[in-house]
Amino acid sequence: MSPPSPSSGSRLDPHHDRYAERAKGMTASQIRALFAVAARPEVVSLAGGMPYLAALPMGNLAALMTELVATRGEQALQYGSGQGDPGLREQICEVMALVGISAHPDEVVVTTGSQQALDLVTRIFVDPGDVVLAEAPSYVGALGAFRSYQAEVRHVAMDEHGLVPAALRAALDRLRAQGRRASFLYTVPSFHNPAGVTATPDRRREIVSIARQHDLLVLEDDPYGLLGFDGTVPRALRADEAEQVIYLGSFSKTFAPGLRVGWALAPHAVRDKLVLASEATQLCPSSFSQLAVSTYLRTQPWQEQVKTFREVYRERRDAMLEALHDLMPPGSTWTSPAGGFYVWLTLPEGIDSAAMLPLAIGERVAYVPGTAFYAGADVPREADRTMRLSFCYPPPERIREGVRRLAGVVERELDLRSTFGSDRGPARGHHEPSLGRVSGPGPETT
């Protein structure tokens, strides 16, 4: 008998047929593919969500790191606890108190960034084919984690007030009618990535109520909660529900992403599973990174630093909103974030943001197409004409220049359409956000 002919995949990759089934579906995200291009100095990148680290007191941090090695080097450079440094876990509880959470350090598991926490939670709750509910659109890193464990992601609609409770109830009812249940709901209620919206207090209370009624586990991801531009800190879902909500936090946005320190706050039984899963992958999180963060929190005016970040990002948010208002063509709509890093832009009918991206790169401006923030076939029709714009990293003048370049590309696409008699859309100044299938009055833009 002759051996089977190699598949087309194995001809390109000699190891293709050896991979586990979960690995075969792994693909690079559109954001990852953009980084090489967006890093060129001539390109204005409105794509990546990189914090503006030049706002940090680098001299103080250099002295802090030197002292850490000199005084605690043997501990900082050694293996540590799989659950994380006890002193840092106490400080994390103090940080979470700012979003209304009362917690004990024993409930905290320190992770290598909140991305690892996402992975660990998915690992312990999701079998292949299980359903995960996620907002539409949703954070691409979470979708990647869910995909890697072969979850079926079903999106739940958002509007300018956050996740729509009626849509959540409907999704749960559909699952129940099919004899299925969701492993958990994934949500970013504060200063959403990528949509830039924030769930209202009423919405938060209703989501918690639904979770209790349906015995639904909620995975609350809150990397931006302290970065509200008016100083308001939204109350976390976990502040009002300890058993149904697992809370994820991170120092990547309020301190430095390069240290890769995040955490999960979970009920005790779940905490134990998370520690075991973490130890199986990394033995323990970096002792050096944890002690660096702990020392920073103990010795530096870190809440003042968060205020500095807020001011920097508010100025850049304002620059982006003003540029969008002044420069984007009729029919464009966008959200007006009250915090965080992102604006969600919807282009006029007929424009495909993914197809347009090479043209934008040619004009030296980068963004992330909206379809990157949806999973599988569950993509609303409007997603093709959406994109995420990040305002956190470029200075205001570069943001305006980037929007100018982007607007020029969109105008050329519209001109091409107009040659075939297409409608040019509504007059400028109509700024209702489009978030999936939900419509409604949008937030006021500057």
C-alpha positions as CSV (number, residue, x, y, z in Angstrom):
1,M,0.0,0.0,0.0
2,S,1.4,3.4,-0.9
3,P,1.6,6.0,1.8
4,P,-0.9,8.8,1.9
5,S,-0.1,11.8,-0.1
6,P,1.0,14.8,2.0
7,S,-1.6,17.4,2.6
8,S,-1.0,20.9,1.2
9,G,-0.3,22.1,4.8
10,S,2.4,19.5,5.3
11,R,4.1,20.5,2.1
12,L,4.5,24.0,3.5
13,D,5.2,22.8,7.1
14,P,6.8,19.4,7.6
15,H,5.3,19.2,11.1
16,H,1.8,20.1,10.0
17,D,0.3,16.6,10.5
18,R,1.9,16.3,14.0
19,Y,0.2,19.3,15.5
20,A,-2.6,18.9,18.0
21,E,-6.0,19.9,16.7
22,R,-6.1,23.0,18.8
23,A,-2.8,24.2,17.2
24,K,-4.0,23.9,13.7
25,G,-6.5,26.8,14.2
26,M,-3.8,29.2,15.5
27,T,-3.3,32.2,13.3
28,A,-1.6,35.5,13.7
29,S,-4.0,38.3,14.6
30,Q,-4.3,41.3,12.4
31,I,-2.8,43.5,15.2
32,R,0.3,41.3,15.4
33,A,0.7,41.4,11.6
34,L,0.5,45.2,11.7
35,F,3.3,45.8,14.2
36,A,6.2,45.5,11.8
37,V,4.7,48.0,9.4
38,A,3.4,50.4,12.1
39,A,6.8,50.6,13.8
40,R,8.2,52.4,10.8
41,P,9.0,56.0,11.8
42,E,7.2,57.4,8.7
43,V,3.9,55.6,9.6
44,V,1.5,57.2,12.1
45,S,0.3,54.2,14.0
46,L,-3.2,54.5,15.3
47,A,-3.2,50.7,15.7
48,G,-1.3,49.5,18.7
49,G,-2.4,50.2,22.3
50,M,1.0,51.0,23.7
51,P,1.1,53.1,26.9
52,Y,3.0,56.4,26.7
53,L,5.9,55.3,29.0
54,A,7.8,58.6,28.5
55,A,5.5,59.9,31.1
56,L,7.1,57.7,33.7
57,P,9.9,59.1,36.0
58,M,12.6,57.0,34.4
59,G,15.4,58.3,36.7
60,N,13.5,57.3,39.8
61,L,12.7,53.9,38.3
62,A,16.4,53.3,37.5
63,A,17.3,54.0,41.1
64,L,14.5,51.8,42.3
65,M,15.7,48.8,40.3
66,T,19.3,49.3,41.4
67,E,18.3,49.4,45.0
68,L,16.0,46.3,44.6
69,V,18.9,44.2,43.3
70,A,21.3,45.6,45.8
71,T,19.1,45.0,48.8
72,R,16.8,42.1,47.8
73,G,18.6,40.6,44.8
74,E,18.7,37.1,46.1
75,Q,14.9,37.1,46.5
76,A,14.2,39.0,43.4
77,L,16.2,36.7,41.2
78,Q,15.0,33.5,42.8
79,Y,12.0,31.3,42.2
80,G,8.9,32.3,44.1
81,S,5.4,31.3,45.0
82,G,3.1,30.0,42.3
83,Q,0.3,32.2,43.7
84,G,2.5,35.3,43.7
85,D,4.4,37.4,46.3
86,P,2.3,37.8,49.5
87,G,3.3,41.5,49.9
88,L,2.3,42.3,46.3
89,R,-1.0,40.5,46.7
90,E,-1.8,42.7,49.7
91,Q,-1.0,45.8,47.6
92,I,-3.2,44.5,44.8
93,C,-6.1,44.4,47.2
94,E,-5.4,48.1,48.0
95,V,-5.5,48.9,44.3
96,M,-8.7,47.0,43.8
97,A,-10.3,48.9,46.7
98,L,-10.3,52.0,44.3
99,V,-12.8,50.2,42.1
100,G,-15.0,49.2,45.1
101,I,-13.6,45.7,45.6
102,S,-13.1,44.4,49.1
103,A,-10.8,41.3,48.9
104,H,-8.3,39.2,50.8
105,P,-4.8,38.6,49.5
106,D,-5.5,34.8,49.6
107,E,-8.0,35.3,46.8
108,V,-5.5,36.9,44.5
109,V,-3.3,34.9,41.9
110,V,-0.5,36.9,40.4
111,T,0.0,36.2,36.7
112,T,2.3,37.1,33.8
113,G,0.1,39.9,32.6
114,S,-3.6,39.7,32.6
115,Q,-3.3,37.8,29.3
116,Q,-2.0,34.8,31.1
117,A,-5.0,35.1,33.5
118,L,-7.3,35.0,30.5
119,D,-5.6,31.9,29.4
120,L,-5.7,30.2,32.8
121,V,-9.4,30.9,33.3
122,T,-10.2,29.6,29.8
123,R,-8.1,26.5,30.4
124,I,-9.9,25.5,33.6
125,F,-13.4,26.2,32.4
126,V,-13.5,25.5,28.7
127,D,-13.6,22.1,26.9
128,P,-13.5,22.0,23.1
129,G,-16.8,23.1,21.7
130,D,-18.0,24.9,24.8
131,V,-19.6,28.3,24.5
132,V,-18.1,31.5,25.7
133,L,-20.2,34.7,25.5
134,A,-18.3,37.8,24.6
135,E,-19.2,41.4,23.7
136,A,-19.5,42.4,20.1
137,P,-16.8,43.6,19.4
138,S,-14.4,42.1,21.9
139,Y,-10.7,42.3,22.9
140,V,-8.7,40.4,20.3
141,G,-6.4,38.9,22.9
142,A,-9.3,37.3,24.7
143,L,-10.7,35.9,21.4
144,G,-7.3,34.4,20.7
145,A,-7.3,32.7,24.1
146,F,-10.8,31.3,23.6
147,R,-9.9,30.1,20.1
148,S,-6.8,28.3,21.4
149,Y,-9.0,26.2,23.6
150,Q,-11.4,25.6,20.8
151,A,-14.3,27.5,22.4
152,E,-17.3,28.5,20.4
153,V,-17.6,32.3,20.9
154,R,-21.1,33.8,20.7
155,H,-21.2,37.6,20.6
156,V,-23.5,39.7,22.7
157,A,-24.5,43.1,21.4
158,M,-23.2,46.4,22.8
159,D,-24.3,50.0,22.4
160,E,-23.1,53.3,23.7
161,H,-24.0,52.3,27.3
162,G,-22.1,49.0,27.2
163,L,-23.2,45.4,27.1
164,V,-27.0,45.2,26.3
165,P,-28.7,43.2,29.1
166,A,-31.6,42.2,26.8
167,A,-29.2,40.8,24.3
168,L,-27.4,38.8,27.1
169,R,-30.8,37.4,28.3
170,A,-31.6,36.4,24.7
171,A,-28.3,34.7,24.2
172,L,-28.8,32.7,27.4
173,D,-32.3,31.8,26.4
174,R,-31.1,30.5,23.0
175,L,-28.4,28.4,24.7
176,R,-31.0,26.9,27.1
177,A,-33.3,26.1,24.2
178,Q,-30.4,24.2,22.6
179,G,-29.7,22.3,25.8
180,R,-26.4,24.2,26.3
181,R,-24.9,26.7,28.7
182,A,-22.1,29.2,28.6
183,S,-18.9,28.5,30.3
184,F,-18.7,32.2,31.1
185,L,-19.4,35.7,29.9
186,Y,-16.3,37.8,29.0
187,T,-16.7,41.5,29.5
188,V,-14.6,44.7,29.6
189,P,-17.2,47.1,31.3
190,S,-14.9,50.1,31.8
191,F,-13.4,52.1,28.9
192,H,-13.8,49.1,26.6
193,N,-11.2,47.7,24.2
194,P,-11.9,48.1,21.3
195,A,-15.2,50.0,21.5
196,G,-14.2,52.8,23.9
197,V,-17.6,52.7,25.7
198,T,-18.3,52.2,29.4
199,A,-21.2,50.3,31.0
200,T,-23.5,52.5,33.0
201,P,-24.1,51.7,36.7
202,D,-27.6,50.5,35.8
203,R,-26.2,48.1,33.2
204,R,-23.7,46.8,35.6
205,R,-26.3,46.1,38.2
206,E,-28.5,44.3,35.7
207,I,-25.6,42.2,34.4
208,V,-24.8,41.1,37.9
209,S,-28.5,40.3,38.4
210,I,-28.6,38.2,35.2
211,A,-25.5,36.3,36.3
212,R,-27.1,35.4,39.6
213,Q,-30.4,34.4,38.0
214,H,-28.8,32.2,35.4
215,D,-25.8,31.0,37.5
216,L,-23.6,32.6,34.9
217,L,-19.9,33.0,35.6
218,V,-18.6,36.4,34.6
219,L,-15.0,37.1,33.6
220,E,-14.5,40.9,34.2
221,D,-11.4,42.3,32.5
222,D,-10.5,45.7,33.9
223,P,-7.1,47.0,32.7
224,Y,-8.3,50.6,32.1
225,G,-10.6,51.2,35.2
226,L,-8.3,53.8,36.8
227,L,-7.9,55.8,33.6
228,G,-11.1,57.7,33.5
229,F,-10.4,61.2,32.1
230,D,-12.6,63.0,34.6
231,G,-11.1,61.1,37.5
232,T,-14.2,58.9,37.9
233,V,-13.4,55.3,38.7
234,P,-16.3,53.0,37.7
235,R,-17.4,50.5,40.2
236,A,-16.3,47.0,39.3
237,L,-18.9,44.2,38.8
238,R,-16.9,42.2,41.3
239,A,-17.5,44.8,43.9
240,D,-21.1,43.7,44.1
241,E,-20.8,40.0,43.4
242,A,-18.0,37.8,44.8
243,E,-19.0,34.3,43.7
244,Q,-20.2,34.8,40.1
245,V,-17.4,37.2,39.0
246,I,-13.7,36.6,38.4
247,Y,-11.9,39.9,38.2
248,L,-8.8,40.4,36.1
249,G,-6.4,43.3,36.6
250,S,-3.1,44.5,35.3
251,F,-0.3,47.0,35.9
252,S,0.4,47.2,32.2
253,K,-1.6,50.4,31.6
254,T,-1.1,52.1,35.0
255,F,2.6,51.3,35.3
256,A,4.6,49.4,32.6
257,P,3.6,46.5,30.3
258,G,7.2,45.3,30.0
259,L,7.1,43.9,33.6
260,R,4.2,41.7,32.7
261,V,2.4,41.7,36.0
262,G,-1.3,41.1,36.2
263,W,-3.7,39.2,38.5
264,A,-6.9,37.3,38.9
265,L,-9.2,37.7,41.9
266,A,-11.3,34.5,42.2
267,P,-13.3,32.5,44.7
268,H,-11.1,30.1,46.8
269,A,-11.9,26.9,44.9
270,V,-11.3,28.6,41.5
271,R,-8.2,30.3,42.9
272,D,-6.7,26.8,43.7
273,K,-7.3,25.6,40.2
274,L,-5.7,28.8,38.8
275,V,-2.6,28.3,40.9
276,L,-2.3,24.7,39.7
277,A,-2.7,25.7,36.1
278,S,-0.2,28.5,36.5
279,E,2.4,26.3,38.1
280,A,2.0,23.8,35.2
281,T,2.9,26.5,32.7
282,Q,5.5,28.7,34.4
283,L,6.1,27.3,37.9
284,C,5.8,30.9,39.2
285,P,5.5,34.4,37.9
286,S,8.7,36.5,37.8
287,S,9.9,37.3,41.3
288,F,11.9,40.3,39.9
289,S,8.9,41.8,38.1
290,Q,6.6,41.4,41.1
291,L,9.1,42.9,43.6
292,A,9.7,45.8,41.1
293,V,6.0,46.5,41.0
294,S,5.7,46.1,44.8
295,T,8.6,48.5,45.4
296,Y,7.2,51.0,43.0
297,L,3.8,50.9,44.8
298,R,5.4,51.3,48.2
299,T,8.0,54.0,47.4
300,Q,6.5,56.1,44.6
301,P,3.5,58.4,44.3
302,W,1.8,55.9,41.9
303,Q,-1.7,57.4,42.2
304,E,-0.3,60.8,41.1
305,Q,1.4,59.0,38.2
306,V,-2.0,57.5,37.2
307,K,-3.3,61.1,37.2
308,T,-0.5,62.1,34.9
309,F,-1.4,59.3,32.5
310,R,-5.0,60.4,32.6
311,E,-4.1,63.9,31.6
312,V,-1.8,62.7,28.8
313,Y,-4.5,60.4,27.4
314,R,-7.3,62.9,27.8
315,E,-5.3,65.4,25.7
316,R,-4.7,62.8,23.0
317,R,-8.4,61.6,23.1
318,D,-9.4,65.2,22.6
319,A,-7.0,65.6,19.7
320,M,-8.4,62.5,18.0
321,L,-12.1,63.5,18.5
322,E,-11.4,67.0,17.2
323,A,-9.6,65.7,14.1
324,L,-12.3,63.1,13.4
325,H,-14.9,65.9,13.6
326,D,-13.0,68.2,11.4
327,L,-11.6,65.8,8.8
328,M,-13.7,62.6,8.4
329,P,-16.1,62.5,5.5
330,P,-19.9,62.5,5.8
331,G,-21.3,59.2,7.0
332,S,-18.5,58.5,9.4
333,T,-19.4,57.8,13.1
334,W,-17.4,57.2,16.2
335,T,-17.5,56.7,19.9
336,S,-16.4,59.3,22.4
337,P,-14.5,57.4,25.2
338,A,-14.5,58.7,28.8
339,G,-11.3,56.9,29.5
340,G,-8.9,54.2,28.2
341,F,-7.0,54.1,24.9
342,Y,-9.5,53.6,22.0
343,V,-12.1,55.1,19.6
344,W,-14.3,52.9,17.5
345,L,-14.8,54.4,14.1
346,T,-17.5,53.3,11.6
347,L,-17.0,54.3,8.0
348,P,-19.7,55.2,5.5
349,E,-21.7,52.4,3.8
350,G,-19.8,50.4,1.3
351,I,-16.3,50.9,2.7
352,D,-14.4,47.8,3.7
353,S,-11.8,48.8,6.4
354,A,-9.8,45.5,6.0
355,A,-9.6,45.9,2.2
356,M,-8.7,49.6,2.6
357,L,-5.8,48.9,5.0
358,P,-3.1,48.4,2.3
359,L,-4.0,51.8,0.8
360,A,-3.8,53.4,4.3
361,I,-0.4,51.8,4.9
362,G,0.6,53.2,1.5
363,E,-0.4,56.7,2.9
364,R,1.6,56.0,6.0
365,V,-1.2,55.5,8.5
366,A,-2.1,52.3,10.4
367,Y,-5.3,51.1,12.2
368,V,-6.9,47.8,13.1
369,P,-9.8,46.7,11.0
370,G,-12.9,46.0,13.1
371,T,-13.3,42.4,11.9
372,A,-10.3,41.5,14.0
373,F,-12.5,41.9,17.1
374,Y,-15.1,39.3,16.2
375,A,-14.9,35.5,16.3
376,G,-15.8,32.9,13.7
377,A,-18.9,33.4,11.6
378,D,-20.6,35.5,14.3
379,V,-19.7,38.8,12.7
380,P,-22.3,41.5,12.1
381,R,-22.7,43.0,8.7
382,E,-21.6,46.4,9.9
383,A,-18.2,45.1,11.1
384,D,-16.6,45.3,7.6
385,R,-16.7,49.1,7.8
386,T,-15.4,49.6,11.4
387,M,-11.9,50.1,12.8
388,R,-10.2,50.6,16.1
389,L,-8.1,53.8,16.5
390,S,-5.7,54.1,19.4
391,F,-4.8,57.6,20.7
392,C,-2.6,56.5,23.6
393,Y,0.9,56.7,22.1
394,P,1.3,59.3,19.3
395,P,1.5,63.0,20.4
396,P,-1.6,65.2,19.5
397,E,0.0,66.6,16.4
398,R,0.8,63.2,15.0
399,I,-2.7,62.0,15.9
400,R,-4.2,64.8,13.8
401,E,-1.8,64.1,10.9
402,G,-2.8,60.4,11.1
403,V,-6.5,61.2,11.0
404,R,-5.8,63.6,8.1
405,R,-4.1,60.8,6.1
406,L,-6.9,58.3,7.0
407,A,-9.6,60.7,6.0
408,G,-7.9,61.2,2.6
409,V,-7.9,57.5,2.0
410,V,-11.6,57.2,2.9
411,E,-12.4,60.2,0.7
412,R,-10.7,58.5,-2.3
413,E,-12.7,55.3,-1.6
414,L,-15.9,57.3,-1.5
415,D,-14.9,59.1,-4.8
416,L,-14.5,55.7,-6.4
417,R,-17.9,54.7,-5.2
418,S,-19.5,57.9,-6.4
419,T,-18.4,57.1,-10.0
420,F,-20.8,54.3,-9.8
421,G,-23.7,56.5,-8.5
422,S,-23.4,55.4,-4.8
423,D,-25.0,57.5,-2.1
424,R,-22.5,59.6,-0.2
425,G,-24.3,59.3,3.1
426,P,-25.6,61.8,5.7
427,A,-24.2,65.2,6.3
428,R,-21.1,65.7,8.5
429,G,-21.8,66.2,12.2
430,H,-24.0,63.0,12.6
431,H,-22.0,61.0,15.1
432,E,-23.9,57.9,16.2
433,P,-21.7,55.0,17.1
434,S,-22.2,51.7,15.4
435,L,-21.5,48.7,17.6
436,G,-22.8,45.6,15.9
437,R,-26.5,45.4,15.4
438,V,-27.4,47.8,18.1
439,S,-28.2,51.4,17.2
440,G,-29.2,54.4,19.2
441,P,-28.2,58.0,20.0
442,G,-24.5,58.3,20.3
443,P,-22.4,60.2,22.8
444,E,-21.6,63.8,22.1
445,T,-18.3,64.5,20.4
446,T,-16.1,67.5,20.7
